[in-house]
């Protein structure tokens, strides 16, 4: 897959997220997401304004939240959510068409936000929206290649999490690592790589018990 394809994938995922969010009830907007302490509306607000947060505003937010990147990200999303549903959707549409992304971050980082946070919203609500298999390879490379301390904002060290097992996608030609096999869909493997927990039975193979224990799903 070429890097030229990433912007198209990003636009696809972002527009799909807008359609998903626009169809939700008010109750669903306030439902918990897979992200700890974030409701669906908070995830949506993060996706809306994190890509357009300027350097100056980001520095102010960091100072206000004790220079903790994770705390700033978590609390800013909740603050932004008070801007309301209409404003969030409008900004998300703008981001989809403009290709906006955080200052200094590559397009694949914005794609990771769009794909993984889409799962954070859809999965708890039981909504369809399968991740296109073409997203797995670039996002896996991004997760596995992001060093400390930057990996603290993408679910921690993916490389450490999957060490000693052989990940094999069942719906696309992709694999990683050595050791007992762990098989799963592109979606399930992305959840693992970004520190989320697949549901019981989504991962199979002789290494799945080891990986499940690390994720707290055993």
C-alpha positions as CSV (number, residue, x, y, z in Angstrom):
1,X,0.0,0.0,0.0
2,X,1.4,3.4,-0.9
3,X,1.3,6.5,1.3
4,X,-0.8,8.2,-1.3
5,X,-3.7,5.9,-0.3
6,X,-3.8,7.0,3.3
7,X,-5.5,10.4,2.7
8,X,-8.3,8.6,0.8
9,X,-8.7,6.1,3.6
10,X,-8.8,8.9,6.1
11,X,-11.5,10.7,4.2
12,X,-13.5,7.5,3.9
13,X,-13.3,6.8,7.7
14,X,-14.1,10.3,8.7
15,X,-17.2,10.6,6.4
16,X,-18.4,7.2,7.7
17,X,-18.0,8.5,11.2
18,X,-20.1,11.6,10.5
19,X,-22.9,9.4,9.0
20,X,-22.7,7.1,12.1
21,X,-22.9,10.0,14.6
22,X,-25.6,11.9,12.7
23,X,-27.9,8.9,13.0
24,X,-27.5,8.4,16.7
25,X,-30.2,9.2,19.2
26,X,-29.5,11.7,22.0
27,X,-29.3,8.8,24.4
28,X,-26.6,7.1,22.3
29,X,-24.6,10.3,22.1
30,X,-24.3,10.1,25.9
31,X,-23.5,6.4,26.1
32,X,-20.1,5.2,27.3
33,X,-17.5,4.5,24.7
34,X,-14.5,2.1,24.8
35,X,-12.3,5.0,26.0
36,X,-12.2,5.2,29.7
37,X,-14.1,8.2,31.1
38,X,-15.3,9.2,27.6
39,X,-18.8,9.1,26.3
40,X,-19.6,8.9,22.6
41,X,-20.0,12.7,22.5
42,X,-16.5,13.1,24.0
43,X,-14.9,10.9,21.4
44,X,-16.7,12.8,18.7
45,X,-15.5,16.1,20.2
46,X,-12.0,14.9,20.3
47,X,-12.1,13.8,16.6
48,X,-13.6,17.2,15.7
49,X,-11.1,19.5,17.4
50,X,-7.9,17.7,18.1
51,X,-6.8,17.8,14.4
52,X,-7.3,21.6,14.3
53,X,-5.8,22.5,17.7
54,X,-3.1,25.1,17.0
55,X,0.4,25.1,18.6
56,X,-0.5,28.1,20.8
57,X,-3.8,26.7,22.0
58,X,-2.2,23.3,22.5
59,X,0.6,24.8,24.7
60,X,-2.0,26.7,26.8
61,X,-4.0,23.5,27.2
62,X,-0.9,21.5,28.2
63,X,-0.1,24.1,30.9
64,X,-3.6,24.1,32.2
65,X,-3.5,20.3,32.6
66,X,-0.2,20.0,34.3
67,X,1.9,19.3,31.2
68,X,0.4,15.8,30.9
69,X,-0.4,14.9,27.3
70,X,-2.9,12.2,28.3
71,X,-4.6,14.4,30.8
72,X,-4.8,17.3,28.3
73,X,-6.3,15.0,25.6
74,X,-8.8,13.4,28.0
75,X,-10.1,16.6,29.6
76,X,-10.1,18.7,26.5
77,X,-12.4,16.3,24.7
78,X,-14.9,16.6,27.6
79,X,-14.6,20.4,27.5
80,X,-15.1,20.5,23.7
81,X,-18.2,18.3,24.0
82,X,-20.1,21.2,25.5
83,X,-20.0,22.9,22.2
84,X,-22.9,20.7,21.2
85,X,-23.9,18.1,18.6
86,X,-24.4,20.5,15.6
87,X,-21.0,22.1,16.0
88,X,-19.3,18.8,16.4
89,X,-20.8,17.4,13.3
90,X,-20.0,20.5,11.3
91,X,-16.3,20.4,12.4
92,X,-16.1,16.7,11.6
93,X,-17.4,17.3,8.1
94,X,-14.8,20.1,7.6
95,X,-12.0,17.8,8.8
96,X,-13.1,15.1,6.4
97,X,-12.9,17.4,3.4
98,X,-9.8,19.4,4.5
99,X,-7.7,16.5,5.6
100,X,-6.9,18.3,8.9
101,X,-4.5,16.6,11.2
102,X,-2.6,17.5,14.4
103,X,0.4,19.8,13.8
104,X,3.5,17.8,13.0
105,X,1.7,14.5,12.8
106,X,1.7,12.3,9.6
107,X,-1.6,11.4,7.8
108,X,-1.4,7.8,9.3
109,X,-1.7,9.3,12.8
110,X,-5.0,11.0,11.8
111,X,-6.1,7.7,10.2
112,X,-5.4,5.8,13.4
113,X,-7.6,8.3,15.4
114,X,-10.4,8.0,12.9
115,X,-10.4,4.2,12.7
116,X,-9.8,3.3,16.3
117,X,-12.1,5.9,17.8
118,X,-14.7,4.8,15.3
119,X,-14.5,1.4,16.9
120,X,-14.6,3.0,20.3
121,X,-18.0,4.4,19.4
122,X,-19.5,1.6,17.3
123,X,-18.7,-1.4,19.4
124,X,-20.4,-0.4,22.7
125,X,-23.5,0.6,20.7
126,X,-23.5,-2.6,18.6
127,X,-23.3,-0.7,15.4
128,X,-22.0,-2.1,12.1
129,X,-19.0,-0.6,10.4
130,X,-16.3,-3.1,9.5
131,X,-12.8,-1.7,9.2
132,X,-11.6,-2.0,5.5
133,X,-8.8,-4.5,5.4
134,X,-6.5,-1.9,3.6
135,X,-6.3,0.0,6.9
136,X,-4.6,-2.8,8.9
137,X,-1.1,-2.6,7.4
138,X,-0.4,1.1,7.7
139,X,-2.0,1.3,11.2
140,X,-0.2,-1.8,12.4
141,X,3.1,-0.3,11.2
142,X,2.2,3.0,13.0
143,X,1.3,1.3,16.3
144,X,4.3,-1.0,16.3
145,X,6.7,1.7,15.3
146,X,5.7,4.5,17.6
147,X,8.3,4.8,20.3
148,X,8.0,5.8,24.0
149,X,6.8,8.3,25.1
150,X,4.7,9.0,22.1
151,X,3.1,5.5,22.3
152,X,1.4,6.6,25.6
153,X,-1.3,8.3,23.6
154,X,-1.9,5.4,21.2
155,X,-2.7,2.7,23.8
156,X,0.9,2.1,25.1
157,X,3.6,-0.1,23.6
158,X,2.0,-2.3,21.0
159,X,5.3,-4.0,20.4
160,X,5.6,-5.1,24.0
161,X,1.9,-6.2,24.1
162,X,2.3,-8.6,21.2
163,X,5.8,-9.8,21.9
164,X,6.3,-13.6,21.6
165,X,3.2,-14.3,19.6
166,X,2.5,-14.5,15.8
167,X,-0.4,-12.3,14.8
168,X,-2.2,-13.5,11.6
169,X,-5.1,-11.6,10.1
170,X,-7.9,-13.9,8.8
171,X,-9.4,-11.4,6.3
172,X,-6.3,-9.8,4.7
173,X,-2.7,-10.9,3.9
174,X,-1.0,-9.6,7.0
175,X,1.0,-11.1,9.9
176,X,3.5,-10.0,12.5
177,X,5.9,-11.6,15.0
178,X,7.1,-15.0,15.9
179,X,5.7,-17.6,18.3
180,X,2.3,-19.3,18.9
181,X,-0.3,-18.0,16.4
182,X,-3.0,-15.6,17.3
183,X,-5.6,-15.3,14.5
184,X,-8.2,-12.6,14.2
185,X,-9.9,-10.2,11.8
186,X,-8.2,-6.9,10.9
187,X,-10.6,-5.2,13.3
188,X,-9.8,-7.5,16.2
189,X,-6.1,-7.1,15.7
190,X,-6.3,-3.3,15.5
191,X,-8.1,-3.4,18.8
192,X,-5.2,-5.3,20.3
193,X,-2.5,-3.1,18.7
194,X,-4.1,0.0,20.1
195,X,-4.7,-1.3,23.6
196,X,-8.4,-2.3,23.3
197,X,-10.0,-5.6,24.2
198,X,-11.7,-7.7,21.6
199,X,-14.7,-9.7,22.7
200,X,-14.4,-13.3,23.8
201,X,-13.8,-15.6,20.8
202,X,-12.5,-13.0,18.4
203,X,-9.0,-14.2,18.8
204,X,-8.1,-17.8,18.2
205,X,-5.0,-20.0,18.0
206,X,-2.5,-21.4,20.5
207,X,-1.2,-17.9,21.5
208,X,-4.6,-16.3,22.1
209,X,-4.8,-17.2,25.8
210,X,-1.4,-15.5,26.4
211,X,-2.5,-12.4,24.6
212,X,-5.9,-12.4,26.3
213,X,-4.3,-12.5,29.7
214,X,-2.2,-9.4,28.8
215,X,-5.3,-7.6,27.7
216,X,-7.3,-8.6,30.8
217,X,-9.8,-10.7,28.7
218,X,-8.8,-14.1,30.0
